[in-house]
């Protein structure tokens, strides 16, 4: 097929083609430019989000290593127990109790200075000589944290793991000293399953648009953890750290980027080095978060396609304008030619019409300017909308979190907010072996107040009690409303007598108040204290409630302690 040459086309067609080509080119370039800017912005956000996941996981692992090393130090510092002998019943009991408090401690033992296991959980390896083990040699001198390694002596003695993988341990050791003499070493073999649970808890839920995975590599770049039980398979396949190892300070400041992994696929990869909480726990681990590029950048590609489609649509509109401008210009030229022919033929009334093409050209330029401004305004409006939606989401999340943890009427913690505080106080009391008490407080005849004076008066009574509780508590104490007219006080470092004194002060303060509507209001209280390391928060609350009911039975407006 023979296409006509450009010079053979009419002026109207030539101008339409020139203007249409120019407008299409400018529109597409602008669309691609704006789309590329948005793409980079989205890709940066995706990388930043991935690095946050890796950083949170690294922080959890570092905190866990520190906590386990301190556990070994606390056991080694129990001089009162070790004076009775490394293989005394008290030593066995302390080791078993420590393992019960931390299920991921696969083996806890104490070894004498010659390397002979004197006491261990489950009796495993007792009497064996472990002087050749690195944790023993290092543990004689200082607190030691060893890198992950396969089980050597315990592999056949321990039950298989639910995941089907072989046992791997991280060793924690500390010297046992009686005065200036080192008499042995306390050792903890921490199960590597702890790392799997931590990383699985930090990994976002897998969806069609998200597939984030977390890995751990050692100081030399060797893979030591992979999700889904794939550690051994990837190690045998030669998977190493996909980026060059960096100094921890440089790794912390590095930006996520695209890297090719052993399977040949491209992944958005973020590397975060564990910041050691102590010298002993500096193992040089690196947590790596990855996400397939096709999922991580899916939104960016979608944005580019939308920007290009918008540009093409604008270009089609501009092409129509260009055709109209070219048509009006050609009409002016035809009019001029007809007028010239009329004048040449001598027809009466012939004249040269006023051309309007220059104004039409200026109108086209104005239309192009409006189109460009519209594209810029659309981009700015889109960014502003994203920013406002982000601020609204953050504000809503903060409000929901506050609402979930506090009581709307009194401003105190509710049950959901109180339970983490109770768990933390119990763990601290067990570790430090210091007292912990709870006081259950209940308004006397509260139903009669509501029935007689109305719920608004009852609400005011609850608010007055909340203020009285807050005014008489220390900064370390916790007060919460568990529901209805029932309140609870959590008193760290406070024994039964101290808790009773505080409860009596609250009762006295309430009895001295005179409400203008209800009159004199009294409350009753029940006190309970932690009985031992095995005592739970639910046990303490149950006993304080029983003491509270006893106070009610004895006539109210009094404090009773647990039986």
Secondary structure, 3 states (H helix, E strand, C coil): CCCCCHHHCCHHHHHHHHHHHHHHHHHHHHHHHHHHHHHHHHHHHHHHHHHHHHHHHHHHHHHHHHHHHHHHHHHHCCHHHHCCCCCCHHHHHHHHHHHHHCCCEEEEEEEECCCEEEEEHHHCCCCCECCCCHHHHHHCCCCEECCCEECCCCCCCCCCCCCCCCCEEEEEEEEEEECCEEEEEEEEEEECHHHHHHHHHHCCCCCCCCCCEEEEECCCCEEEECHHHCHHHHHHCCCECCCCCCCHHHHHHCCCEEEECCCCCEEEEEEEECCCCCCCCCCCCEEEEEEEHHHHCHHHHHHHHHHHHHHHHHHHHHHHHHHHHHHHHHHHHHHHHHHHHHHHHCCCCCCCCCCCHHHHHHHHHHHHHHHHHHHHHHHHHHHHHHHHHHHHHHHHHHHHHHHHHECCCCCCECHHHHHHHHHHHHHHHHHHCCCEEEEEEEECCHHHHHHHHCHHHHHHHHHHHHHHHHHCCCCCCEEEEEECCEEEEEEECCCHHHHHHHHHHHHHHHHHCCECCCECCCEEEEEEECCCCCCCHHHHHHHHHHHHHHHHHCCCCCEEECC
